[in-house]
Structures are given as structure tokens and as C-alpha cells.
Amino acid sequence: MHRRSRAWSQAMERRRTPRFLSAAPASVCWPRKRPINAKLIDVSRSGCRIAAAPLIPGQTVMLTLEPVGTILAEVRWYRKREAGLRFVAPLPASVVAALQDQASPEPLG
């Protein structure tokens, strides 16, 4: 098994909350900057993965999702035009359910 694949599998096993696919439009903003367009890829109660322009790990951003509103999150990683965000406060399960892609109701891991 490729080293990166093994690390990815181990990270997925450590997740405490299941992630669900989503394709919701989003925007990301940080203080004194213009919002940038983004697209939600997957979401859980504790965080999400988005497709977006470069973000800086460790940076706190405001993620706006329809119909949820604005969520404060920390950028955990960024690579290949995707970013992992950890929400400052967990989302209610009902919000995650509203964001999840109806075509893929199964958790990713």
C-alpha cells in the first residue's frame, strides 16, 4: 500500500463523526479580504472539505453555506485546490443532513 494511502486510511478511521458528500455552493472570507467562491465537497458535524483558491493552514475563516449562513472555521490543510476546515463549533446533525448530497446518503468514513 502506498504510504499516503495508508495515512489517509488511518485518518479516516480516526474520524469521530461521519462525513457526507455534498455539492453545496459556498464562499470563504477572512478579515479585510474579499470573499472567494468555493464548493463544498463533503461535510460532517466537525468540519468539511471544500474546493477553493489557496488557503493558509492555521488561518481562521468565515465559511458561508446556503441555507446555513456563516460558520467560523480553521483551515487545517490545503493541497491540490482543496482545503480541510474544522468548525469552531460543531454543526447540528440537522444542518449536516440539509447539506448532504441526496445522491449519496451513505457516510464516507
Secondary structure, DSSP 8 states (H G I E B T S, - for coil): --HHHHHHHHHHHH-SS--EE---EEEEE-TTS--EEEEEEEE-SSEEEEEES---TT-EEEEEETTTEEEEEEEEEEETTEEEEEESS---HHHHHHHS-TT--S---
